[in-house]
Amino acid sequence: MQGHGTEKFKDASLIATSVDRPWTGMSAELRSHGAGEIGAFVPQNAEITMIVQGPRPAISTRASGGVKQVVAARPRTTWLCPAGICEEATMLSDEIPEVLHVYLPQHLFSQLNAQGFPDFRAQDLRYQAAVTNPLVLGIMDKIIAELRGESFAGGLRMSALSCQLVAALARDHSETPKSQRDLPRLRGGLDRRRLKRVIDYIEANLFEDISVMELAQVADFSLYHFTRAFRVSTGYTPYSYMGERRIDIAKGLLAYDDIKLTEIAEICRFSNQANFTKAFQRATGHAPGRYRRLWNA
């Protein structure tokens, strides 16, 4: 199984990856790192790294452009790395069994700038260690949860989280002062006409890989405010709404014995049947096979 950081982390074991998931806006992976050196590298994406778990603190030493950062790598210790810098070899004093790596591509920043987000590039991210921003850490936790337990609308959820993550980084972790500003708050939800367009679009593309940017464009609404406005209008985030609709469809498909579980998993955009089974059981309290038996009893 290939990961996004295979070239950079040649000796790090891959635990989980989004490479086979319908994610848009970001990619991520969980890796296990041994003690020793991670070679010098020039990242093409903005990267956020967080320790998930470790038996004891390791000492991480990294440097770029004359800036040296030495920190104790405990669970939830987080680093930021902009695109395009020359990062020297990183040294780890001990093994770290689980590390989350999140990659934000440069084109995401360009798309968000065009949608009215702050003028912020992947190269403008601050080279920073020991990040304590609760919003950034909370988003990282949600990414871990999606990697470990695929959901019914994970691609759309990650699209929305990538926008939230870039907004938080632009506001609090930019090297360029022009990025460090809050966008104006907007109250209220979507009017009936805009909401109908979005709902109709979701229904027409229920099993396609759509992004929150597409939905905001359909609504002709600010991307920065779209998810919150949709929730005000419906009580759901766009991805929870899509997830509920996909669950409804999965229940209907399970009523037919001649449709295999692998086919239903594929229709619902899961990477494999096992992840579909886990997600369906979390959502309904029943494994798909048991739900089918109960339906047909």
SVG drawing of the C-alpha trace seen along z (x, -y; Angstrom):
<svg xmlns="http://www.w3.org/2000/svg" viewBox="-40 -43 62 57">
<polyline fill="none" stroke="black" stroke-width="0.4" points="0.0,0.0 1.5,-3.3 1.3,-6.5 1.6,-10.2 4.9,-10.5 6.6,-7.5 9.4,-9.5 10.1,-11.5 9.5,-8.7 11.3,-5.8 11.9,-3.9 8.6,-4.7 5.9,-2.0 2.6,-3.0 -0.4,-2.3 -3.3,-4.0 -3.6,-6.3 -6.2,-8.3 -4.8,-7.4 -7.7,-5.0 -10.3,-7.3 -12.5,-9.8 -11.0,-12.8 -10.7,-16.2 -8.7,-19.1 -6.2,-17.2 -4.5,-13.8 -3.3,-12.2 -1.6,-9.1 -0.6,-7.5 2.9,-6.3 5.2,-4.6 8.7,-6.2 11.8,-4.5 14.6,-6.3 17.2,-7.9 17.3,-10.3 14.7,-11.4 16.6,-12.6 16.6,-16.2 13.6,-17.0 11.9,-19.9 8.1,-19.4 5.8,-20.4 2.8,-20.6 2.1,-22.4 2.5,-19.7 1.1,-19.4 2.4,-16.6 1.0,-15.5 2.2,-12.8 -0.7,-10.4 0.8,-8.1 4.2,-7.0 5.4,-5.0 7.6,-7.9 8.6,-11.3 11.2,-11.3 13.3,-14.4 12.7,-15.7 15.3,-18.0 14.7,-19.6 16.0,-22.7 15.5,-24.9 17.1,-28.1 19.2,-28.4 16.1,-27.9 16.6,-24.9 13.7,-23.4 14.2,-20.9 11.1,-19.7 9.9,-16.8 7.6,-14.7 4.7,-13.8 1.2,-12.8 -0.5,-15.8 2.8,-17.6 2.3,-19.3 4.6,-20.8 3.9,-23.0 6.0,-23.0 5.4,-25.3 5.8,-24.1 9.0,-24.7 11.5,-25.1 14.6,-23.0 14.1,-21.1 17.3,-19.6 17.5,-16.0 15.2,-15.5 16.5,-13.4 14.3,-11.4 15.9,-10.1 13.4,-7.3 10.7,-5.4 7.3,-7.0 4.6,-4.3 1.9,-6.5 2.3,-9.9 -0.3,-11.7 0.9,-13.5 -1.5,-15.9 -0.7,-17.3 -2.3,-20.4 -1.6,-20.8 -0.7,-24.2 -3.7,-24.3 -6.0,-24.1 -4.7,-27.5 -5.1,-29.0 -8.7,-27.8 -9.5,-29.2 -7.9,-32.5 -10.2,-32.7 -13.2,-32.0 -12.5,-35.0 -10.3,-33.4 -7.3,-35.4 -4.4,-35.8 -2.4,-32.8 -0.2,-30.4 1.2,-27.0 4.6,-28.7 3.4,-31.3 2.8,-28.8 5.0,-29.4 7.8,-26.9 6.7,-26.1 7.0,-23.5 4.9,-22.7 1.7,-24.2 -1.1,-24.5 -3.9,-26.1 -7.0,-24.2 -8.8,-24.6 -5.9,-23.1 -5.6,-20.2 -9.3,-19.6 -9.3,-19.3 -6.3,-16.9 -8.3,-14.7 -11.2,-14.6 -8.8,-13.6 -7.5,-10.8 -11.0,-9.6 -11.9,-9.5 -8.7,-7.6 -9.5,-5.0 -13.2,-4.8 -14.3,-5.7 -17.7,-7.5 -20.6,-7.6 -19.6,-11.1 -15.9,-11.2 -14.8,-12.8 -17.2,-15.8 -16.3,-16.0 -12.6,-16.2 -13.2,-18.8 -14.9,-21.0 -12.2,-20.3 -9.5,-21.3 -11.1,-24.7 -11.4,-25.1 -7.8,-24.1 -6.4,-26.5 -8.6,-29.3 -7.2,-28.6 -3.6,-28.5 -4.0,-31.7 -5.3,-33.5 -2.8,-32.3 0.2,-30.7 1.1,-32.8 4.5,-34.4 2.8,-37.2 0.8,-39.8 -1.8,-40.3 -3.0,-36.7 -3.5,-37.3 -7.0,-38.7 -10.4,-37.4 -13.0,-37.3 -16.3,-39.1 -18.9,-37.0 -22.2,-36.4 -25.4,-35.6 -28.4,-33.6 -28.8,-30.7 -29.4,-30.0 -32.6,-31.4 -35.1,-28.8 -34.0,-29.2 -30.3,-28.7 -31.0,-25.8 -33.1,-24.0 -30.4,-24.3 -27.9,-22.8 -30.2,-19.9 -31.1,-19.1 -27.3,-19.1 -26.5,-16.7 -29.4,-14.4 -28.3,-14.4 -24.7,-13.6 -25.3,-11.5 -22.7,-8.9 -20.2,-11.2 -17.1,-12.7 -18.2,-16.3 -16.5,-19.1 -17.8,-21.8 -16.4,-24.3 -18.8,-22.9 -21.8,-23.2 -20.9,-26.8 -20.7,-27.6 -24.1,-26.0 -25.5,-28.1 -23.7,-31.2 -22.6,-31.8 -19.4,-32.6 -17.4,-29.4 -16.1,-30.7 -19.7,-30.9 -21.4,-28.1 -21.2,-25.2 -22.4,-27.2 -25.3,-28.7 -26.3,-25.2 -26.4,-24.0 -28.5,-27.0 -31.0,-26.2 -31.2,-22.4 -29.8,-21.4 -27.1,-19.3 -23.7,-20.0 -23.5,-19.3 -21.5,-16.1 -23.8,-14.8 -26.8,-15.5 -25.1,-13.5 -24.1,-10.8 -27.7,-10.4 -29.0,-10.1 -26.4,-7.5 -27.3,-5.5 -31.0,-5.6 -30.0,-4.3 -27.8,-1.6 -30.7,-0.4 -32.9,-0.2 -30.3,1.8 -29.9,4.2 -33.5,5.2 -32.5,7.0 -30.7,10.2 -29.2,10.3 -27.1,7.2 -23.7,8.1 -22.3,6.2 -19.2,5.4 -21.4,3.7 -23.3,1.7 -20.0,0.6 -18.7,-0.5 -22.0,-2.4 -21.7,-4.2 -18.1,-5.2 -16.3,-3.2 -12.8,-2.0 -13.7,1.6 -16.5,3.7 -15.0,3.9 -15.1,0.1 -18.6,0.0 -19.7,2.6 -18.1,0.7 -19.7,-2.6 -23.1,-1.0 -23.0,0.6 -22.0,-2.7 -24.8,-4.4 -27.6,-1.9 -26.5,0.4 -26.6,3.4 -24.1,5.0 -25.3,4.9 -25.8,8.7 -27.9,8.7 -29.9,5.7 -30.6,7.6 -31.8,10.7 -34.0,8.6 -35.5,6.8 -36.3,10.1 -37.4,12.0"/>
</svg>
